[in-house]
Amino acid sequence: MNRLDVIEALMGQKKLKNYLEIGVANGHIFFKVKSSFKLAVDPAFAFDTLRRVGKAILNPSNLSNQYFEKTSDDFFEEDADRVIGKTPLQLALIDGMHEYHYALRDVENTLRYLSDDGVIIMHDCNPLTPGAAVPYDEWVEGPWNGDVWKTIVYLRSQRPDLNVFVLDTDQGLGIVTRRKPEAVLDFTPTRIKALTYDDLAKNRANWLNLKAPDYFYEYFGLKKE
Ligand SMILES: C[S@@+](CC[C@H](N)C(=O)[O-])C[C@H]1O[C@@H](n2cnc3c(N)ncnc32)[C@H](O)[C@@H]1O
């Protein structure tokens, strides 16, 4: 199971539509999503007009895409009120800058525009090596997940209005919904800042509220197709 399976199951079966993707790169996921309201945000899109046209032929819902070639912070500051307005987001994939405070701002900003039953998916929540969890400036090679995992710890500690868990697949898919939390953590922001990869490795299942991939279907009452 990967992030596209999760997106397609929610869109298809729960009929979620209005879609935001933060961090789009070449649009590998974005262009496959079928919805007439899709927002793409990335300061450096890795595709040109020709690819956009080709993808619109393959998936006609891409004809109405809206593209914002800027950081997510700038998008929320400059465009979100106007563009999202009275069309609350129902599904968002947060996959931009993989650092704790960036990912946290992306979640908090997205929540301002998310419908009550909306869903946020966060990529890269479960780094499996110390090298994948370093800050961007120190990253050398291989997968880079950064410290998005700290955002999960923060939300589970500081946001009792949200239920947050991580599916143990595709580098850790964080799922954020406005439901009663199953269990909470008690970390302060100061303590979270000081946590290390070794701390995560010793407490991974508990801190991330790690779930087997199939839990996704159970949680949302979906059929596994
Ligand atoms: C891992 S890629 C996204 C992959 C894509 N979501 C997918 O599933 O195929 C991360 C992207 O985040 C973008 N990015 C970096 N900083 C960002 C920021 N501050 N706001 C939004 N996107 C950012 C990068 O340009 C890069 O294209």
The ligand as an ORCA input file, in Angstrom:
! r2SCAN-3c Opt
* xyz 0 1
  C       9.411     14.311     -2.091
  S       9.008     15.572     -3.184
  C       7.262     15.404     -3.389
  C       6.828     14.139     -4.058
  C       5.372     14.008     -4.449
  N       4.433     14.438     -3.422
  C       5.047     12.545     -4.796
  O       4.363     11.895     -3.997
  O       5.507     12.089     -5.857
  C       9.151     17.014     -2.197
  C       8.852     18.305     -2.926
  O       8.677     19.312     -1.938
  C       9.045     20.525     -2.517
  N       9.270     21.526     -1.468
  C      10.418     21.849     -0.821
  N      10.223     22.852      0.039
  C       8.904     23.178     -0.047
  C       8.087     24.152      0.583
  N       8.578     24.998      1.502
  N       6.785     24.209      0.239
  C       6.256     23.352     -0.674
  N       6.992     22.406     -1.301
  C       8.297     22.327     -0.995
  C      10.280     20.191     -3.338
  O      10.489     21.145     -4.371
  C       9.945     18.797     -3.868
  O       9.447     18.863     -5.193
*
